[in-house]
């Protein structure tokens, strides 16, 4: 069970991409695909969001292959389009704020990116460090996100990690 969602607030689901492959040492970081575990975890997290009735109005992701594959797997499960945003590739906190501040209140956004930016965003919003391994999702309710790092009105509801979800389903 999950806490009640307030319809007056924006819902932000902030996700780190699923596990990527390091099999080809000469491959550019931007071009690395998901590995086998990532190919399993991405749709599993999509099914989890669906089971929690947290269906995004839109999915945004970085232009890296692994984030696009993660977004594609989730989008297929929840029947949602995704938008590729180049600036989210290895985005820092300022860039995350700039990108997310463009979305209107009332939407549920699933934003998929990379560490360390994901962990920095969660820490800035909560004041606490939260480990965000691959395919982890942090669920926030928030009034707004502004470009000037105003994350005060964000409330972390919970964080889900694939290994923890698997252990609750066994």
Secondary structure by P-SEA (a helix, b strand, c coil): ccccccccbbbbbccccccccccccccccccccccaaaaaaaaaaaaaaaaacccccbbbbcccaaaaaaaaaaaaaacbbbbbbcccccccaaaaaaaaaaccccbbbbbbbbcaaaaaaaaaaccbbbbbcccbbbbbbbcccccccccccccccccccaaaaaaaac
